[in-house]
Amino acid sequence: MIRSTDAQYCTRRCSTILDVNAPVTSHATARRSELFDQLVSLFLAEGFAHLTLDTIAARLRCSKSTLYTLASSKDQLVGGATVHYFKSMTTQVENAVAEVDGTRNRITTYLTAVGAALESASEQFMTDLASLESARSVYERNTAIAARRVQELISEGVASGEVRDVHAAFVGDVASSVMVRIQTREVFRLTGLSDGDAYLELAKLLTAGIGA
């Protein structure tokens, strides 16, 4: 959900999780990325609260010592995997936006792509994510960045005359409020909508509101 220009946050946030200053070979870097891909797939499918490091190592068919090259504890491992997940989402979402023209199409594409990416996450993962501070804070930060991105898209549309002359900051703030409620699971508790479906509905609401 973040843009490439905000990717440095992920490095800052996880400097205690991943030793970003340590010299590594291209093979080691590729192996770390592969392991995080596998971790993300496992966590998205099953959650992580119930998994021990022994279980994770067995499921990934690696040793615990290999996991300790990624993080010094399970919580940090989960935090690193969460960052990896959102960084991958960034690429998917921004690539999708780059393929379309027009403010409404870009907003729809942005929020729809976010929703589609979140649909890959099981309910157990989202529940566990909300319960662990290190992982939850990554989601919170990315939600805030995504809200600013939506406001930016609206502002660009107003400036170019593509959409109605709405108050971009206000509309962006409304979008941000909804996105925070999605992230904190309040929307799910009150409506039963998954995070992904909620983003799809938000896209419909916003684009209808700013239409001519």
C-alpha positions as CSV (number, residue, x, y, z in Angstrom):
1,M,0.0,0.0,0.0
2,I,3.0,2.3,0.1
3,R,4.6,4.0,-2.8
4,S,8.2,3.4,-3.9
5,T,9.1,6.9,-2.6
6,D,8.1,5.7,0.9
7,A,10.0,2.5,0.7
8,Q,12.7,3.8,3.0
9,Y,10.3,3.6,5.9
10,C,10.4,-0.2,5.7
11,T,14.2,-0.1,6.1
12,R,14.0,2.3,9.0
13,R,11.2,0.4,10.7
14,C,13.0,-3.0,10.5
15,S,16.6,-2.0,11.0
16,T,16.4,-4.1,14.2
17,I,14.8,-7.0,12.3
18,L,17.0,-7.1,9.2
19,D,20.7,-6.0,9.5
20,V,20.5,-3.8,6.4
21,N,24.1,-2.7,6.9
22,A,25.6,-6.2,6.9
23,P,27.5,-7.1,3.7
24,V,25.7,-10.0,1.9
25,T,26.2,-11.7,-1.4
26,S,23.6,-11.6,-4.1
27,H,23.0,-15.3,-3.4
28,A,22.4,-14.6,0.3
29,T,20.1,-11.7,-0.6
30,A,18.1,-13.9,-3.0
31,R,17.8,-16.6,-0.3
32,R,16.6,-14.1,2.3
33,S,14.0,-12.8,-0.1
34,E,12.9,-16.4,-0.9
35,L,12.6,-17.2,2.8
36,F,10.5,-14.1,3.4
37,D,8.3,-15.0,0.4
38,Q,7.7,-18.4,2.0
39,L,7.1,-16.8,5.4
40,V,4.5,-14.4,4.0
41,S,2.7,-17.2,2.2
42,L,2.6,-19.3,5.3
43,F,1.4,-16.4,7.5
44,L,-1.2,-15.2,5.0
45,A,-2.7,-18.6,4.8
46,E,-2.7,-19.6,8.5
47,G,-1.8,-16.6,10.6
48,F,1.2,-16.7,12.9
49,A,0.2,-16.5,16.6
50,H,0.0,-20.2,17.0
51,L,3.2,-21.0,15.2
52,T,6.5,-21.6,17.1
53,L,9.9,-21.1,15.6
54,D,10.3,-24.8,15.5
55,T,7.1,-25.2,13.5
56,I,8.0,-22.4,11.2
57,A,11.4,-23.9,10.5
58,A,9.8,-27.3,9.8
59,R,7.2,-25.8,7.4
60,L,9.9,-23.8,5.5
61,R,12.2,-26.9,5.6
62,C,15.0,-24.9,7.0
63,S,16.8,-24.8,10.4
64,K,16.1,-22.5,13.3
65,S,19.6,-21.1,12.8
66,T,18.6,-20.1,9.3
67,L,15.6,-18.2,10.8
68,Y,17.9,-16.5,13.2
69,T,19.8,-15.0,10.3
70,L,16.6,-13.2,9.5
71,A,15.6,-12.1,13.0
72,S,16.5,-12.6,16.6
73,S,13.0,-13.5,17.8
74,K,9.6,-14.7,16.5
75,D,8.1,-11.2,16.9
76,Q,10.8,-9.7,14.9
77,L,10.5,-12.4,12.3
78,V,6.8,-11.6,12.0
79,G,7.5,-7.9,11.7
80,G,10.0,-8.5,9.0
81,A,7.6,-10.7,7.1
82,T,4.9,-8.0,7.4
83,V,7.2,-5.4,6.0
84,H,8.1,-7.8,3.1
85,Y,4.4,-8.3,2.5
86,F,3.6,-4.6,2.3
87,K,6.7,-3.9,0.1
88,S,5.5,-6.5,-2.4
89,M,2.0,-4.9,-2.2
90,T,3.5,-1.5,-3.0
91,T,5.0,-2.8,-6.2
92,Q,1.7,-4.5,-7.3
93,V,-0.5,-1.5,-6.5
94,E,1.7,1.2,-8.1
95,N,2.3,-0.9,-11.2
96,A,-1.5,-1.2,-11.6
97,V,-2.0,2.5,-11.1
98,A,0.7,3.3,-13.7
99,E,-1.3,1.4,-16.3
100,V,-4.4,3.6,-16.2
101,D,-5.2,7.2,-17.0
102,G,-7.7,9.6,-15.4
103,T,-8.2,10.5,-11.7
104,R,-11.3,8.3,-11.1
105,N,-9.7,5.3,-12.8
106,R,-6.5,5.8,-10.9
107,I,-8.3,6.0,-7.5
108,T,-10.5,3.0,-8.4
109,T,-7.4,1.1,-9.5
110,Y,-5.4,2.0,-6.4
111,L,-8.0,1.1,-3.9
112,T,-9.1,-2.0,-5.8
113,A,-5.5,-3.2,-6.0
114,V,-5.1,-2.7,-2.3
115,G,-8.3,-4.6,-1.7
116,A,-7.2,-7.4,-4.0
117,A,-3.8,-7.7,-2.3
118,L,-5.5,-7.9,1.1
119,E,-7.8,-10.6,-0.1
120,S,-4.9,-12.9,-0.1
121,A,-4.8,-12.7,3.7
122,S,-6.8,-15.1,5.8
123,E,-9.0,-13.9,8.6
124,Q,-6.6,-15.5,11.0
125,F,-3.7,-13.5,9.7
126,M,-5.6,-10.3,10.0
127,T,-6.6,-11.1,13.5
128,D,-3.1,-12.0,14.5
129,L,-1.8,-8.9,12.8
130,A,-4.1,-6.7,14.9
131,S,-2.9,-8.4,18.0
132,L,0.9,-8.0,17.6
133,E,2.2,-4.5,18.1
134,S,5.3,-4.8,15.8
135,A,3.2,-6.1,12.9
136,R,0.2,-3.9,13.6
137,S,2.4,-0.7,13.6
138,V,3.6,-1.6,10.1
139,Y,0.0,-1.9,8.9
140,E,-0.9,1.4,10.6
141,R,2.0,3.2,8.9
142,N,1.1,1.8,5.5
143,T,-2.5,2.7,6.0
144,A,-1.5,6.3,6.7
145,I,0.7,6.4,3.6
146,A,-2.1,5.0,1.5
147,A,-4.5,7.6,2.8
148,R,-2.1,10.3,1.8
149,R,-1.7,8.7,-1.6
150,V,-5.5,8.8,-2.2
151,Q,-5.6,12.5,-1.1
152,E,-2.8,13.2,-3.6
153,L,-4.7,11.5,-6.4
154,I,-7.8,13.6,-5.5
155,S,-5.8,16.8,-5.4
156,E,-4.3,16.1,-8.8
157,G,-7.8,15.5,-10.3
158,V,-9.2,18.7,-8.8
159,A,-6.2,20.7,-10.1
160,S,-6.6,19.3,-13.6
161,G,-10.3,19.7,-13.7
162,E,-10.9,16.0,-14.2
163,V,-13.2,15.7,-11.1
164,R,-15.6,18.1,-9.3
165,D,-14.1,20.9,-7.3
166,V,-14.2,19.0,-4.0
167,H,-12.2,19.9,-0.9
168,A,-9.4,17.4,-1.5
169,A,-8.1,17.6,2.1
170,F,-11.6,16.9,3.5
171,V,-12.3,14.0,1.1
172,G,-8.9,12.6,1.8
173,D,-9.5,12.9,5.5
174,V,-12.8,11.0,5.2
175,A,-11.0,8.3,3.2
176,S,-8.3,8.2,5.8
177,S,-10.8,7.7,8.6
178,V,-12.5,4.8,6.8
179,M,-9.1,3.2,6.0
180,V,-8.1,3.5,9.6
181,R,-11.4,1.8,10.7
182,I,-10.7,-0.9,8.1
183,Q,-7.2,-1.4,9.5
184,T,-8.3,-1.6,13.1
185,R,-10.9,-4.2,12.2
186,E,-13.8,-2.0,13.2
187,V,-15.4,-2.2,9.7
188,F,-15.2,-5.9,9.8
189,R,-16.8,-6.1,13.3
190,L,-19.7,-3.8,12.3
191,T,-20.3,-4.9,8.7
192,G,-18.7,-8.3,8.3
193,L,-16.8,-7.0,5.3
194,S,-13.2,-8.3,4.9
195,D,-10.5,-5.6,4.6
196,G,-10.2,-6.3,0.9
197,D,-14.0,-6.0,0.2
198,A,-14.1,-2.8,2.3
199,Y,-11.5,-1.2,0.1
200,L,-13.5,-2.1,-3.0
201,E,-16.6,-0.4,-1.4
202,L,-14.5,2.6,-0.5
203,A,-13.4,2.9,-4.1
204,K,-17.0,3.0,-5.3
205,L,-18.0,5.5,-2.7
206,L,-15.1,7.9,-3.4
207,T,-15.3,7.8,-7.2
208,A,-19.1,8.4,-7.1
209,G,-18.6,11.3,-4.7
210,I,-16.0,13.1,-6.8
211,G,-17.7,12.4,-10.2
212,A,-19.1,15.2,-12.3
